[in-house]
Amino acid sequence: MSDKTLQAVHDAIAAHIADVNEGEHIFLTDWQLTAAAAMASDANLTLYFNVGTNAPYHSRLGLMYRGLEMLEGGTEDDD
């Protein structure tokens, strides 16, 4: 991912956090993005992309697991 695209993703996530927190000053510290892409030329082939901040691996892994919990109907604080 280019630096320009990476910055645009970061800015979009930060803007979303600012929008949903109704004026409270919350700052984006880390984020993790995992995406799957199906290939039109081969229906059996899927490419996975894993992009995040420069946070340590264990921090990014924790963010991924927390995201999975939220998708699966995790806890009450799923904002």
N, C-alpha and C positions, 0 to 999 in steps of 0.2 A: 504494500500500500504506500502510495507516495506521501511525502510529508504534508503536502497541501490537503490531501484527502483525510489523512489522519487528524490534522488540526480541525477540519470541518466536522468530522465525527465528534471530536472532543467538544467543540463549540455547541453542536446540536444537543448533546447530552447535558451539558451545563445549562443551556437555555431551557431545556425541558424541566430540569430540577428546579430552576428558579421559578418557572411558571406554576408548578404544582405545589410549591411551598408558600404561596400567598404572602410574599414580602419578607418572610423570615430569611435571614442571611445564612444560607447553607452552601458550602463550597464543595465542588467536585474534587475528590482526591484521587481516586483510582476508578478504572472501568475495565470491563472485559467484554469482548464481542466474539462470539463463535457463530459461524454461518456455514450452511451447507448449500452447495450449488449443484444442480443436476445438469448433466452435459447433454445437449441436444443431439450430438453425434453418436452417443452411446448411452442408452437408457439404463444400463447396469453400472454406470460410472458416476460416482458422486465425489466432488471435491470439497474438502473442509478447510475453512479459513479460521484462524485463531489469532486475534489481534487484541492488543491491550496497551496499557501504559507501561512505563518502565518499572513498574512495581515488581517486587520479588515474586518468583514463581509460586511460593506458598500463598501469597496474598491473592494472586490472580486465580489460583485454584479454589480458594475459599469463596471468592466472588462467583465463580461458576457454580459451585455447589449451592450457594445461597440462591442464585437465580433459578436453579432447578427446583429447589424447595418452593419458591414462590410460584413457579409455573404449575407445580403439582398441588397447589392449594395449601401451602404451608401455614404460616402464622398470621396473626391479626395485623401485624405492622407491614403488610405487603403493599406499600404505596407505589 
